Amino acid sequence: MEEFNERLVSVIIPVYNMELYLSKCIESVIEQKYKAIEIIIVDDGSTDRSSIISDEYAKKYSCIKVIHKENEGLVEARKSGIKEASGKYIVYVDADDYISDRMIDVFMEVEHQKKPDIIQCGMMVEYDDGTPLHNNDHIDEGIYFLRDNADFITERIFGFRERRIPRLRSNLWSCMFKKDYLYDIQMKVDGSITNGEDDACYYPYLLSVDTYYYIDQPLYYHYERNNSMSSSCDSFNVNDVRKIENAIIPYIERHKFKEKIYKSFNNYIKGLYIRHFYMSTGFKLREVFILPKNIVPQYSSIIIYGYGAVGKDYTEQLKNLDFYTLVGICDKDKEAVEDGNYFIDIRDIKSYKFDYIIIAIMDEKLASAIKNDLMINGVDEKKIIWNEPQISNGYYYRMDRIEREKRF
């Protein structure tokens, strides 16, 4: 029994009104090739059939335990789950997501060979229309030593905008943690945080441990609903930013590289405040051309071709979304690109490192001609994206230039 507990993985599934997705999620965990698992479903006061579905599975499978509680939000649900966990390792799965049947098996193989303090795998993003996209995390597979690696700590944990280095994807799901390290950190997270609760736990954990291992395989499937961004706009508020900041600072203060970490951390926090400002205070909601996120994997490095109305909207969104990196802007008219530091001449485009070029043009024939021109200049056709620009008035907040000038 002691040996079993040493290998036991506790999978915690917080649930609130997820009757449409919950069975698929639970089944994916039950079907794991690795069998030394317990499944803890935390029903956070659901008002749909989620509670009934959870109890039905618990009756059928002895490895499943269900906790029913009043609705207090995701953070408190996770706390309830980890309190009940018997395993040495913790894996979180969101109730509307699912996982590969190999995920925990691969995690434990890495754990057996390398014994890292945290393991994170790649992910697939699945959209409403069923389209799956492999998310690009921009990090090589392998083990990273955190305690003495100043460059990794300062550049990859919170990102390094000056060199356009993206930060690590701060999701608690798609990771496996050691319970002994995670427990106190998770219990200290402010339960009232409604947006950014993963950051308030993920970053303190990384700043507290020695080793991080990344698996470059998409073993976690994250479901992205079309209205998810607008929902986050409604819930994101400045108090959440302060709580996230307060959660992370004590761990930076104890770190030997704290002076270097603060530079990237301050940029990260500034980005959250800017995001809040865009979404919540004074900015007019207007029709904009929406970046085609459904066909562009998150954490991709992007070049925008065309800096007209479409290109300007795409560029503004890229600059304010943490999960993309804007490499530059390609346009035949150099003077049209307001920030000259971002300008890229098409003749030099092959010298830049990027994942995709998005052609930000309305006219399909012109976009096709641009695509041919890019291919002539050595760009792989698979890296070129054009999608008929879509207008929305509900997904992105922006202030008109005149209003911005009045305020500042």
Number of C-alpha atoms within 10 A of each C-alpha: 6 7 7 12 14 13 19 21 27 26 24 28 27 26 28 25 18 21 20 12 16 23 17 16 19 23 14 17 24 19 13 17 14 20 15 17 23 22 24 26 28 27 27 24 19 19 13 13 14 23 23 13 15 24 18 12 19 17 12 9 13 10 16 19 20 20 19 17 14 11 15 13 17 22 23 23 26 22 21 22 25 23 10 13 22 17 22 16 24 27 22 22 24 23 26 24 21 22 26 18 18 16 22 25 16 19 21 19 12 18 17 11 8 14 15 21 22 24 24 25 21 21 25 21 20 18 17 12 9 10 11 19 19 17 20 21 21 16 14 11 14 13 17 17 16 19 17 13 12 16 13 16 22 22 23 17 24 26 22 18 15 9 9 14 16 23 25 19 23 20 16 20 22 24 24 26 23 19 21 12 15 21 17 13 18 23 17 13 23 18 18 15 23 16 19 17 24 19 19 26 25 22 23 20 23 19 21 18 17 16 18 18 24 21 20 17 16 19 23 23 25 23 20 17 13 14 11 11 13 14 13 15 19 11 14 20 21 16 15 22 23 14 18 24 18 14 21 20 16 12 16 20 14 11 15 12 17 18 12 16 21 16 14 22 22 13 16 20 16 13 17 24 18 14 20 19 17 19 24 17 12 14 15 15 16 16 16 22 22 18 23 16 11 17 14 21 21 22 20 20 24 22 27 27 28 25 23 15 13 22 25 19 19 23 21 13 20 20 13 16 15 19 19 23 23 22 23 23 27 25 18 14 11 15 10 13 21 12 11 12 9 14 21 21 14 17 12 11 18 14 7 11 11 17 20 21 27 25 26 26 23 18 10 13 10 12 21 14 11 18 22 15 13 20 15 11 14 14 18 14 13 10 13 19 18 19 15 14 19 13 14 12 12 16 21 21 22 19 16 11 9 8 12 12 9 7 8 5
